[in-house]
Amino acid sequence: TRRSSDLPEGTPAPLIPALIIIETISLFIRPLALGVRLTANLTAGHLLIQLISTAVIVLIPIIPILSILTIIVLFLLTLLEIAVAIIQAYVFVLLLSLYLQENI
């Protein structure tokens, strides 16, 4: 059955099948796009931590004092990454629940 909220009022009959297909696809794409966004944000943070960790390993024998400062930055970045992960997960769940409430 067709819900009145699926289509704009006064939609010409020949466009109805195409609009139903487009609306159905958009319903599946929204949660997928949220998942991609969450994955990209978390991966970016992990890559940055990996790069700084590699810099620390390289700097230890060359410039020990700079490597200690880099370790402190790495620790602070790790705390920031944990906070970002929590916020991203919260936003993901919030938006997903809003999308599901809107369409179920």
C-alpha positions in Angstrom: 0.0 0.0 0.0 1.1 3.6 -0.7 1.4 6.1 2.1 0.4 9.7 1.4 3.8 10.9 2.8 5.7 8.9 0.2 4.7 11.2 -2.7 4.1 14.9 -3.1 0.4 15.9 -3.4 -0.7 16.2 -7.1 2.0 13.9 -8.5 1.3 12.9 -12.1 0.4 9.2 -12.4 3.3 8.4 -14.8 5.8 9.6 -12.3 4.6 7.6 -9.3 6.6 4.4 -10.0 9.8 6.4 -10.5 9.3 8.4 -7.3 8.5 5.3 -5.3 11.8 3.7 -6.5 13.8 6.9 -5.7 12.2 7.2 -2.2 12.9 3.6 -1.4 16.6 3.9 -2.5 17.0 7.0 -0.4 15.7 5.2 2.6 18.4 2.6 2.3 21.2 5.1 1.4 20.8 7.3 4.5 21.9 4.7 7.1 24.7 3.6 4.7 25.9 7.1 4.3 26.0 7.5 8.1 28.0 4.4 8.4 30.5 5.6 5.8 30.8 8.9 7.6 31.4 7.3 11.0 34.0 4.9 9.5 35.9 7.7 7.7 36.1 9.9 10.8 37.3 7.1 13.0 39.8 5.9 10.4 41.2 9.4 9.9 41.9 9.6 13.7 43.6 6.2 13.7 45.8 7.1 10.8 46.9 10.3 12.5 47.8 8.4 15.6 49.7 5.8 13.5 51.7 8.5 11.8 52.6 10.2 15.0 53.6 6.9 16.6 55.9 6.2 13.7 57.4 9.7 14.2 58.1 8.9 17.8 59.8 5.7 17.0 62.0 7.4 14.4 62.8 10.4 16.7 63.8 8.4 19.8 67.4 7.7 18.7 67.8 11.0 16.8 66.3 13.7 19.1 65.1 12.2 22.4 63.7 15.4 23.8 61.5 16.0 20.8 60.3 12.4 20.9 59.2 12.9 24.5 57.2 16.0 23.4 55.8 14.0 20.6 54.7 11.2 23.0 52.8 13.9 25.0 51.1 15.1 21.9 50.3 11.5 21.0 48.7 10.9 24.4 46.6 14.1 24.1 45.6 13.1 20.6 44.5 9.7 21.8 42.3 11.3 24.4 40.8 13.5 21.7 40.3 10.5 19.4 38.4 8.7 22.2 36.2 11.7 22.7 35.6 12.0 18.9 34.7 8.3 18.7 32.1 8.7 21.5 30.6 11.8 19.9 30.5 10.1 16.4 28.9 7.0 17.8 26.3 9.2 19.6 25.5 11.2 16.4 25.3 7.9 14.4 22.8 6.4 16.8 20.8 9.6 17.1 20.5 10.2 13.3 19.8 6.5 12.6 17.0 6.5 15.2 15.5 9.7 13.7 15.6 8.2 10.2 13.9 5.0 11.4 11.3 6.9 13.4 10.5 9.0 10.3 10.1 6.0 8.0 8.7 3.1 10.1 
